Amino acid sequence: MVQTNRRVHGFQESRGHWFSDALGPNETVKQLQGRGHVIVVITSERALAFSAFTGDFFAVRWSAHEQMQSIDQTNDVTVIRTTTRQLAFRSQTGGWTELR
């Protein structure tokens, strides 16, 4: 994972390919955390997960006044707890699941 002030880039080793996602004009990266097959980028506007299996970024936007509380990770799953919900990301399926 590489972060600039305008983009985040993830490298999928099996394909030898870089994937990128642009940050919004006022969006800032607050935290990067990775383990196993998932890297999560927490920004001021959303959570981005990069999957080493699918080789792409998957985003979920924060709702108004939502604040992140914790991130738990295993090799394949990331769970983010916020003040309003729990979000789970599985790297093999490449999708977020929301629990309220």
Protein Blocks (a to p, Z undefined) as FASTA:
>chain_A
ZZdfkbccdddfklopacdddddfklccfbdcdehjbccdddfkbccdddfklopacddd
ddehiacfbdcddfkbccdddfkbccdddfklopacddZZ
